[in-house]
Amino acid sequence: MASRDGRLLVVDVDSGAVRELAQSPGGAMSGLAYSLDSAWLAWSHPGPEPLSRIRLARLADDEIVDVTDGRFVDSEPVFTADGKYLAFLSARIFDPVYDAHFFDLSFPFGARPYLVPLAADTPSPFAPLPQGRPVGNGPDKNGAEKDGAPGEAKGGEADGEPGNRDGTPGDQADGEDDAPPPVQVDVEGLPTRVVSLPVAESRYASLRAVTGGLAWLKEPVIGVLGEGAAVPDGSKPRPVLERFDLSRRKATDLVSGLDWFEVSGNGEWLVVRDGGELQVVPAQRKADQDGSDTVQVDLSRARFLADPAAQWRHAFTELRRYMRHDFWVPDMAGVDWDGVTEQYRPVLPRVGSPAEFADLLWEVVGELGTSHAYIRPASSPGDEGDGEPGLLGADLARDPDGSWRISRVLPGESSDPRARSPLAAPGVAVQAGDVLLAVDGQRVDPLAGPGPLLVGAAGKPVELTVASADGTVRRFAVTPLASERRLRYQDWVAGNRRLVRELSGGRAGYLHIPDMMGEGWAHFHRDLRVEMAHDTLVMDIRMNRGGHVSELVVEKLARRIMGWDMPRWMSPVTYPKDAPRGPMVALADENAGSDGDMVTAAIKMLGLGPVVGTRTWGGVIGIGEPFRLVDGTAMTVPRYAIWLNGFGWGVENHGVDPDTEVLISPADWAAGRDPQLATATRLAMEQLGGRPAARPPDYSSRPSRVRPPLPPRG
């Protein structure tokens, strides 16, 4: 049993005695796997994050052996079906790939399966043999399996067919001994016997032992935004379930496209989940096309009756236990947590819906005074809603006569697949001032407008009828958007950039980062090369939703120009590339939080530039994956606290104060003014007086390479 506090416990089922086998300050153990004879236990032992090692323990005397040395990320150990090998996954391949946009290298794959022969005299299944390898490992003339096929337990399938020889799936034939042979482990030299499987490096997961080999998921490398498909919402690459035959030393695809799988106890069948479908397929080969060897599991037959009130009572106790166990500091920061939960418990009988239960839990976790303690209610019947209208990427206004006029068409951004502007598509040619008359032939209602006619139309072609200012009526087809968020975001950034250029005479660059996750990383880099080339930079962190990549952003902002690359027939290039050429001013506000707090604090700590705006949100105790309570309510536990030089624990519940406070008043909002951006641009230009932008050297100072005169002969 692996506890979340880093202990590995062994429980004696007969006596109930519990003993501690190992402990790690690096987090919970994972990948616990027994040998076939239950004499040995293997697991992945966490080290300094993110490293981990594979360890073995002999349960008779609790002797622990290191299989790997902890230099890499080693995970998911499994014993092969014959008990001769221990296999595991390891990210220890370092074959860098150049980035497509920036001067950078990464390791997008990095992993493959490995195995170690447990006995010193067991050869690698991939090494040459003195007598050579047999052509095949099928049954002999009597129908029995040939001995010696690596990874295959005696008494397994015949001729690749899963199940027993009598055709029953997974049961032992009469008269066979159920006791597995003892597993021999020679401890000395065990780490030196690790060998890699002959498969390409990739991203592997869910390593499992099956009869005669191993199975795993081979995961594709795709962008975190999922926007690399032919269309933004198109089908994306899926994991592939592969089986590696240890005797044939070959990997084959069993299932293309799935969510997860598990192996039956005898290693001959796989339970595969793909979306809402669950099926059982053979583990030895790809299932037949006709489905004759596949069992479809009807999940609709799994039904139960729930007592919501009883579930809420249980879930309330679950929340208390989860929070107490994983909260970032053991003493709950001085809060009497048991007392708090008991104070709210009398409200439970009055709860009447998942939403009300979630409201109660919000109040309970709010007593902790800690950020990132979130509650998401369980779904209820009818939560699907009645549908949202498709959006046209334009501002519409109702005229006094009841007509709906297009006042502005938002420009699209070709580098952002989700910033498409339907009315700016080629051939549409809608202009500000045009009147929208009909949608799919139905007149636009003077009061309701086009919204009701566009319900459910997102991503589907619709016909619009529009009257131009000269009275011309045209019909054309467009595809409405499900959301205009990205389109309006790109328009907002472009407007800010125009204002900065105008106020600085073209000398200041402008970048905005909306979050510290994949989307923010993409937007940050979209114009980084152009904006960094200006004399000064306004770095906008306002409305940053947080995430976890702030340290990567700080690395880019903290670069300093140390020199210049001076190529012939080309413009000089800074060394290092993409470094700010002059002073920087940061913008922050009360909506910049979590990792937005962090990057603002880092800018101040490193002295990268003054911060303009308002105090940031003040929430830097982070979370991991949410817990799901018994009723379906999701909760998060503030688990990862941040302490910062110069700030200590003080960013949480306070935020980062600006160097120059500038508020945006309601009157500013109404008038479309941005005094924060204007102030930041002014300060950036003022700083240029004391810190001019870096400039490439003049060739007039270049050295002379003329050969000096030789000394006279004498």
N, C-alpha and C positions, 0 to 999 in steps of 0.2 A: 504494500500500500504506500503510495507517494502522497505525502501531505503537502499543502501549499506553502508551508513554512520551511520547506527544504529537507524534511526528514523522510527517510525510507524505513518503513516499519514492516515487520514480519509478524503475522498473526497465526498462532497455532489454533487450528479450527477445533480440535478436540478439547483443549484445555482453556482456550480463550486468552492465553497469555500473549502479550505484545512485547516485542523487543525491537530496539532501534538498530538497524543494520548499517546505515550510513546517514550522513548529514552534509548539507551544502549551504553556504551563505549565498550562493548564486541563484537560488530559486528552487522550484520544484523539480524533482526527478521526472523523467518521462520515458516512454517506450519500454515499460517493464515486460519481460518475456522469460518464461520458464523453459528449461530444457525439457525434452520429451520424458525424461525420468524424474523430473521435478527436483533434481539434486542441485541444479545450478539456476541462478537468476541473473539475467543480463538487464542493463538499463543504460540510459544516457544520463551522464552526471554533469550538471551545469558547472561551468567555471566562470571566469571573468566574462561578462556579457560581451558578445553573443556565443563564446566558445563553449564546447562541451566535449566530453570524452566518453568512450564506451567502457563500462566496467562489468566484471563478473564476480559473483559471490557464490561460494560453496556453502549451502545452507546447513550442512552438517556441523560445521565449526565456524561459520561466518567469516571465513577467509575471503578477502577482497583482492581482486587482481585487475590491474589496468590493462585493457586490450589496446587502447590508443592513448596517446600522450597528452591530449588536451590542447594541441596547437590549432585545431580546426573545429568546425561545427560537425560533430559526429552524432548521429541520431538513429532511432528506430531499429534497434538490434532485433534479429530473429534467428532462431535455430532452424537449420534446414531439417526437412522431414526425416532424414537418416541420422540426425544427431552428430554428423561429422564436422559441420561448419557453423560458424556464427557469421551472419551477414548483417550489414548495416549500411546506411547512407552517410556520405561524407562530402562536405563542400571543401575540397582541397585541390581543385584544379584552378590554376592561375594563368589563363590564356586571355589577355586583355583585348578588348574591342574598342576601336576609336569611335567617339561620339560623332553623330551626323551633323551637329550644329556647332559645337564648341570644341576647343582644344582640350579634350579630356579623354580618359580611358576608363573603362569599367569592366566588370566581370559578370556579364548577364546570365551565364549558365553556372559553371563552377563546380558542379557536383556529379557524382556517379555512385553506383553501388559498389561496395567492397565486401570481401569475406575473408575469414581467417580459419585455416584448418585447426581444429581444437587439439588433435593429437599430433605430436611431433613427427610421427612417421606417416601421416596422411598427406599425400601430395596435393598440390593445387589442382583443381579440376581443369585448369587451362594449360598446365605444363605438359611437355612431351613425355611419353611413357616409353620405357625401353622396348616393350613389345609392340608399340604402336597402339592406336585406338581402333576399336571395332567400327565397322561400317555403320552399324545401327544397334539399337538396344531394344529391339522388339522381343516378343516372347520366344522361347525355345520351341523345339518340335513338340513338346508335351503341353505347350500352352502356358507354362510357368514363366514368370519374369526372370530374366537373367540377373544374377547378383552383380553388384558393383556399380550400378548406375548412380552417379553422384546425386545427392539430394533426394533420393527416392527410398522411402521406407519399405521394408520387406512386407509383402502382402498387399501391395497397392494395386493400381489398375492394370488391366491387360490390354496390350495393343493400343494404348492411348485412350481407352474408353473409361470414363469416370465410373466409380462405384465398385461393388464387389463383383466377383466372377459370375455370380448368379444374376447380375443385373440390377440388384437392389442398390439404391444410391447411398453409399456411406456406411452401411452396417458391416460388421465383421462376418466373414463366412463361418459356418459352424466348425468348431474344433480348433480355431486359431487362437493363439495365445495373445491376450490383450496387453500383457505387460511389455513395455518398450525395453529395448536393451539399454544397459547403462551407458551414459555419455562419458567418454574419456576426455579429460582436459589436462594437457601438459602445460603447466604454468610457465615454466622457464622458456624464454624466447618467444612467448606468445605475440607480443607486438611486432616482432620482426617477420612474422608469417602473414601479415596482411597483404592481400593482393586485390587488384581492381578487376571488376568484371569487364569483359571486352565489349563495352557499349559506349556510345558517344557521350561526351559530357552534355548535361542538360539540367533541367530542374526536375528532380524526382521527389516523390512523396509516397506515403502509405506503403512502405515495404512490408510484404507478407510472404510467409513460406507456404508453398503449395506442394503437392506431391510431385516429385521429380524436378522441382525448381523453385523459382521465386516469382512473385508478381508485384507490380508497382504501378503507380500513376506517373506518366510522363507529361509534365505540365508545359504548356506553351509560354513563350515570353511575349507578353502583350503590354501595351501601355496601361498605366494605372487609370487613365480616363476612359479607356475602351473606345477611343475614337480613331483607331487605325484601320477600321474596316472600310469597305468601298463606300458605305454610307454610315453616318454616325450611329444609327440604331440597327445596323446590319448584324448578321451573325458573326460571332467572334470565335477564334480557335478555342477548342475545348481540350481538357485533359484526355489522354489516351491510356487505357488499361493494357499494359504489356505483360507478357509472361516470358521468363527466361528459362530455357531448358538447360539444366546443368550438364546433361550428358551430350547434347548436341551443341552446346555453347552458342546458342542462338536465341535472339529475342523476337517474338512475334506479337502482333496486335490481337487482342481478344475483343475489346470493345472500344469503339471510337465515339467519344463524347459521353461523359458521365460526370456525376457529382462525387460519389464515393463508392467504395466497395468493401466487403468483408469476406473472410474465408471461412468455410465450414470447418468443423472440428477435425475431420479426416483429411482436409486439404484438397478435396476433390471437387468442391462446388464453390461458386462465388455468388454472393448476394450483391446485386448492382443497383444503385439508385441513380436515376436520371430524372430530375424535375419531380413530377408527381408519379413517376412509374418506378416500380420495384420488381425486379425479376431475379431468378436463379438460373445461372448458366454454368456450363462445365469449366473447370479450371485448367484442363489439359489442352484445350484447343478452342478455336473460335466456334461459336454456336452455329448450327446449321441454318441456312437461309429460311428453310421452311418452319423453323421454330419448334421442331419435333423434340429437341433436347433442352428447351427453355421453358421455365415455369413462370408465368406472370402472376404476381401476387396482387390480389384485389384489396387495396388498402381501405376501400369503402366498407369492408366487412369488419374493420376494427372500430368498434363503437363503445362508448362508455357514457354513463350518466354522471354528471358532476353536480355537486351542491355548491353553488357559488359562494354562499356565506361561509361554508367550511373551508373552501379554498382560500378565501381572503384571510381567514384566521390563521391558516397555515402559512400563507405567503407573508403575512405580517411578521411572524416569527422567523421565517427565512431571511427576510430583509435585516432584521436585527442581528442575526448570526453572521450573515455575509459581511455586513458593515463592520461589526466588531472584529472579525477575523482578519480582514484585509485593509482596514483603514490605515492611513500612512504612518500613524504613530500609535503604539500600543495603548497609551492611556487616553485615547480619543481626544487628545488636546485639552484634557481637563473636563470634558463634558461627561456627566453621569448618564451614559447611554442607556443602561437598563432603566433608570428612572425616567428618562425621556420617553422611551417606548411604552412604559407602563402608564405614563400620563396620558398618552393618546389612545391606548387600547380601548377605553370605554366608548370611543366613537365608532369602533368597528361594527357593532350591531346596527348602526344607522346607515351604513353604506348600502347603496342600492344599485350600483352599476360599476363597470370597470373604470369609467372616468372618475366617479366619486372616490373609488379606492385609490386611484392614482393621485387625486388631489390630497387625500389623507397622507399618503406616503411622502408627497412633496413637503408637506408641513413637518413631518417627522424628520426627514433628512435635513431640512432647513435649520433645525436646531443645532446642527454641527457647525454652522457658520463657515462652511468650506465649499470652494468652487467644485464644479464638475460632478456634483452629486445629482444625477439626473434620474427621472422616472418617466417611462413611456408606457401608457396604458395598454392593456390587452385589447385586441380587436373585438368588436361587437358586431352582431348582424346589422347590415345596413351601412357599415363604415365605408363601403365602396363609393357612396355618393351617387349623384345623378349625372356625372360627367362634367368635364370642364370644356369651355369653348376653345377652339383653335384661335391662334393669334396671328395678326397680319404684319407685325413689325412696324407699326405706324401709330401716330397720334391722331385720333378722330375727335371731332367736336360737333355738337348738335347746333344747327342754325335755328334761328327763331321760327322758320317755316317748317321745322321738323325734319329737314334733310340732314344726313350725316356726311360731313365734309372731312376729307383727309387734310389735316393741317401740317403734317410732317411725315415723311418716309424715312425711317432710320437707315443709315448706310450699313451695308454688311461688311464683314471682315473675312477676307478669303482665307486667312491662315487659321481661323477658328471655325471648325465645321458646325458648331452650334450657334454661331453668330450669323446665320443666314437671314437675309431680309427678303421675305416673299414678294413684296411689291416693288423691290429693286431688281428682281430677276430679269435676265435678258428677254426682251420682247414684251415685257409688261408695261413699262414706261408710264407708270402712274406718277403724277405730279402733285405737289401741294396745291390745294384748292379744288381738286377733283372731288366729285360727289359719288359716294357708294350707293347705288340704287337697289341692287338685288344680290342675293347669294343663292346659287343653284336655282335661279329662276324665281325665287320668292322675294317679294318686295321687302326692303328693310323697314321695320316698324318705326314710325316717327318717335315713339316713346322708348321702346325697349332697345332700339339700335340693332346692330348686326350680331351681337353676342349670342342670342338664342339660336340663330340660324347656323352658327359655327360650332355648336356643342358637338363633341365627338369627331370633329373634323381634323384634329391635329394629325399631321403626317399623311393626310389623304387629299387628293386633288379636289378642289371645289371651283365652281365657275362664278366669277364676279362680274357684275355689270356696273360700269362706271361711266359717269358723264363728265367730260372735260369742261374747262372753263368756256370754251367756244361753243359748247352745246353738243359736241360729238359724243355719241354713245358707243362704247366699245364693250366687248365681252372677251374675257381671257381666263385661263385656268392658272391657279396658284396652289401651293401646298402650305397650309397654315402651320404654325409652330405650336408645340406643346407648351413652350416657355420662351419668354422674351428676355430672360435674365441675362444670358450671355451676350445677346445682341445689344441690349441697353448698357451692359457693363462696358463693352468695347466702345460704344458711342460716348459714354461718360469719360473714359480714359482719353480718348482722342480729343474731347473738348478741353479737358484739363491740360493736355499737352500743348494745344494751340494757345491757351492762355499763358502758359509758362513761356512759350516762345515769344509771344507778343510782349510780355512784361520784361523779358530779359534781352530783347533785341536779337533773339535767336541763339544766345550763348549758353542757355541752361537746358539740360536734359531733364526728362521726367519719367519716372517709373512708378507703377503701383503694383502691390502684391495683395490680392484679396484674401488669401489664406496661406497657411504653411503646410499645404498638402500638394498633391499632384497638380491640381488645377492652378494653384498659386505659383508653383514652380514653372509651369508652362507659360503663364502670363508674364511672370518676371523676366523670363528669357526671350520672350517674343521680340522685344525691342531693345534688349540690353545692349547689343553691340552698337546700335546707332546712338542710343542715349548716353552711354558711357563716353562716347567720343566728343561730347560737348565740354565746354570749359568748366562747368559746374553741374551738380546734379541735385534735383529735388526727389527724395525717396519717400513715397507716400505709403504709409502703413495703416491709414485710417480704414475702419470697418474690416480689419483683418480678423477672420473667423478662427484663427489658430490652427494647430496641427502639430507637426513634429520636425520640420525641415529648417527651422530658424538658424541652426548652426551652419547649415550649408549656405544660406543666404548671407550670413555674417561673413563667411569666408570670402565671398565674392566682393562684398562691400568694403572689406578691410584690406583688399589688395592695394599695394602702393607701387607706382611706376619707379622702377630701378634703372631702366635704360630703354634703348630703342633699337629695333631691328631696322636696318637701313638698306633695303633691297634696291637693285637697279631697276628702273622703269616702273616702280611701284611706290605707293605712299608708305611713309615710315609706319611701323607697327610698334605699339608699346610692349615692353617687357616688364612684367607679365602681360599677357593679352587681357582685354576686357577689364582693365583697372580704371577707377575714376581718375580723370585727368586733373581735377581740381577739388575745391572744397565741396562738401555735401551738407545738405540740410534735410532732416527727417520730419515727417508729418505724422502725428498720432492723435487719436481721439478716444472717447470713452467706449467706443465699439471695437477697439483693437484689444483683443484679449488672448489669454492662454499663451500660445507661442508668439502672438502679436505683442503681448507684454514682454516676452523674453527678448525678441529682437530689438525692441525699443530700449530695454535695459542694456543690452549688449552694445548698442550704438553709443550710449552714454558712457559705459565703462571703458570702451576702447577709444573714446574721444574722436569718433568718426565725424561728428558734427553736432550742432545744436538740434534739439527737438522742439518743434513748434506745434501748438494745438492745445489739447486738454489732457488730463490725467487718463491713463489707460484703464482698462476694465478691472484688472487685479485678480486674476484667477490662474495660478500656476501649479496647482496640485493635480496632476494628470491622472488619467484613467486608462484601463485596458478594455478588453471586450466586455460587454454588459452581461450580467447574470440574468437568467430568465426564471422568474418565480413560478410556482406551481400553477397559478391561474393564467400565466402568459404575460404578466406584467414584466417589463424589463427595467433593470436598475443598474447604475454604475457606482463603483466604489472609488473615492479619491484615494489613490494608492501611491502615486509617484510625486513626492514633494520636491520642490526646487529651492536650493539655497544659493545665493549669488553674492560674489564679491562686491562689497560696497552697499549691498542691499540686505544681506542676511536673509531672514525669512519674511522681510517686510513687503515684498511685492504682492503676496497673497492678501486679498481683502483690502488692498490700497491701490495698487497699480504703480505706474512709473510717471512721475511728475514731469511736465515739459519744462524746458529752459525758458521758453517764451509762451505764455498762455494767451491763446486767442480763441474766443468763442464765436460760434456762428449763431446769430440771433434769429428768432422767428422772422423778423423783417428781412434778414439776409437770405434765408431760405426762400421766402416768398418772391424776392426780387431776383433770385438766381445768382446771388453773389457768394463768393468763396473767399472771405478775408483770411482764412488760414493759408490757403494756397498762395494768395497774393503776398502775405507776410513772409512765407518761406522763400519765395522767389526773390523778394527784396533782400533778405538776409544772405541768400546764396550769392547774389551779385556784390553785396558789400564785402563779403569774405574774400572775393577775388582780389581786392585791394591789398590784403595782407598775405594772401597765398595765391599767387598767379598760377594759372593752369600750366601743366607741364607742356613743353614744346620740344620737338626733335632738334638735335644739334645742327649747327651750320656746317656745311661741308668745308667752309674756309678754315676750320680748325683741324681738318684731317691731317694725319701725319704724312710726311714725304717718304717715299720708298725709293728715292734715287740712290743708287749705290755711292757710298762715300768714296772720295778719291783714295787710291792706294798710296801707301807711303813710298817715298822715292827709294829707288834701288841704290844701295851704297856698298 
